[in-house]
Amino acid sequence: MASDAALKSKRALLADYAARLAKARAWALTDPAPYASAWSRLIGLPEAVPLRWFGRARYRTVPIDEAVIADEQRIIDLYVRAGLIPAARAPRAEAILDTGFSDALAVVR
């Protein structure tokens, strides 16, 4: 998440962060125990808690493409239907997602 100003003035730094995050998440999927150990120290819970969550979540970074934008729009629409976001203030996914970091995320493929 970044402001429009940061996207303009700090794009290279944000791309570097995205690439580092993608590498870290890929590593965490292949070797979750040390990652869970670090998280457990940060959050103050036993290692078993983050280890189990990481094993179930299997989260990863992916380039933002049309499929991701469509998925995000479905989530926004669900929140609107549930009354969590007022319809008049609901964003369009394509207006708030930036596809320009795909190269940075491709480092781990």
Secondary structure, DSSP 8 states (H G I E B T S, - for coil): ---HHHHHHSHHHHHHHHHHHHHHHHHHHH-HHHHHHHHHHHHTS-THHHHHHHHHH--------HHHHHHHHHHHHHHHHTTSS-GGG---HHHH--GGGHHHHGGG-
